[in-house]
Amino acid sequence: MPRKAQTESVADVSAAPGGAAAVDRALSLLAAFRAGDQALSLAELAQRTRLYKSTALRLIASLEHAGLLQRLDDGRYVLGMEVARLHSIYAASFSLDRVVLPVLRALVQATGESAAYHVRQGHGADATRLCLYRVDSPHPIRDHIRAGDRLPLFRGTGGRVLAAFDPELAQAAPAEDRQWLAQVRAQGFCCAVGDRLAEVAGISAPVFHEDGRIAAAVTLTMPSHRYQERYAQAVLEAARRLNGQV
């Protein structure tokens, strides 16, 4: 049985209040990499994190499984491709806000209703949508979705647009929704009252990458009693302004 460590690990010293100790320790292994590091041995990782090698190995197994670390042929470890994927999303969000937010603000100014930018999260039947950006209506009565909220993919106009224009998601849609998604594709946008919430209406249009793949959905939401289908033109115009820029 290993002796109790005489020195606390880096993770234990700066543990997250109310957090999970195993997660703190696993993250400390990732944080052990510094500028200029190409690869680190198990001994180096254990030294920098002040973890037992046996503990570090168990945590590394989980990090490897998640793609956050990769073991080289010589036994050393490097950051995995999942880190690069997450970094690309992080970096894109900072460039996107300068492009997306002015368009959403203009849409709110033109209609007086709330505007949002939704992107797909996950794959197939397990996919959801993420509200990446949101600009609220000046009206005191409005829906209260916030940036960072996850929402159903096959309920609400933003989710239906994302599903309609993505072949994989359209195929994964419940059978009863496929005809509706086909109509959305034919129409080029989606309007609905009470689809996700009984008293909320939405209008959404697709935003496309340069290569024609669906990138996101621009969505205008409002209480059902303020719904006006004529707002669809403003939503379509906002989406077109973003085409090829995301």
Buried (B, 14 or more C-beta within 10 A) or exposed (E): EEEEEEEEBBBBEEBEEEEEEEBBBBBBBBEBBEEEEEBBEBEBBBBBBBBBEEBBEBBBEBBBEEBBBBBEEEEBBBBBEBBEEEEEEEEEEEEBBEBBBEBBEBBBEBBBBBBBBBBBBEEEEEBBBBBBBBBBBEEEEBBEBEEEBEBBBBBBBBBBBBBBBBEEBBEBBEEEBBEBBEEBBEEBBBBBBEBBBEEBBBBBBBBBEEEEEBBBBBBBBBBEEBBBEEBBEBBBBBBBBBBEBB
